[in-house]
Amino acid sequence: MMEQQLLERITLNPKVMVGKPVIKGTRLTVEYVLNLLAHGATAAEILEEYQGLAPEDIQACLLFATKSLANTTFVPLLEPT
C-alpha cells in the first residue's frame, strides 16, 4: 500500500476525540494505538481486540507519527527539573 493510501486511513475532525488524529471510521486515536504498541501490545493483539481494524490501520498510525516528527528538530524526553 502506498504512503498516501495509508495516510488516508487517518482523519482529523475537531468534533471527534477533540480533533486528535484517529483511524477513519473509529474513535481510536493514533496516540492510543502507539501507546499500546509502546507498552508491549503486538499488532495481532490490537487487531484481535479491535476487530474492525486492519493491519494497514496500525501501519498508518506508525507512518502518521513518523511524518509528524519528520521536521521536528528537538523533542524533549524528560521534563526540565
N, C-alpha and C positions, 0 to 999 in steps of 0.2 A: 504494500500500500504506500502510495506517495505521501510525502510530508504534508502537503496541503490537504489531502483527504483525511489524514489523521487529525490535523488541527481543526477541521470542520466538525469533529466529534465533540469539541469543547465549545461551550457557549457562555456568554456573559449577558446577564439581564438584571438590571437593578431591582426587579421585582422577585427574583429568585435567589435565595440564600444571600441576600444583601449585596447582590452584584458580584459575588465571588465566581470565579470560573468553575463551571460544573460540566459533567458529562451530559451531553444533549439528551433530553428526554428523562433525566433523573434529577434528584436533588443531592447527588453525591458530588462533593466538591473535589477539585484536583488536589487541594491541600489534604483532605481526608484520605484519599487513596494513597497519596505519597506517604502520609503518616503511617498508614497501615503497613506499607512496604518497609518503611524505616524501622518499624518495631518488629519486623520479622515475619509478617504475613507473606505468604507466597502468592503469586498471581493466581494459581489454581485455587487457593483458599478463598481469595477475594471473589473469584468468579463463581465459586460454589455458594458463597454467602449471598451474593447479589446476582441472582440467576438471569436478570435481564442484560447483564454486561457481557461484552465480547472481549477477547484478548486485545483487540485493537483499541478498546477504550483505555486500558491500562497503558498501552504504548503511547496513546495520545496524551495522557497525563504526564508521562515522562518527557515527551517531546515538548509539550507546552512549558513545563518547568525549565527545560534546557533553553528554549528560545527566550523565555522571560529573563533568564540570567545572563544571556549572551553578551549584553552590553554593560553589565554591571562591573564596575572597577573595584569595588570594595564591599564585602559583606561581612559585618561583624559576627563572630560566632559566639561571643560572650558579651554580657552586659558590662559596661565600664564600672569599675568599683570606686 
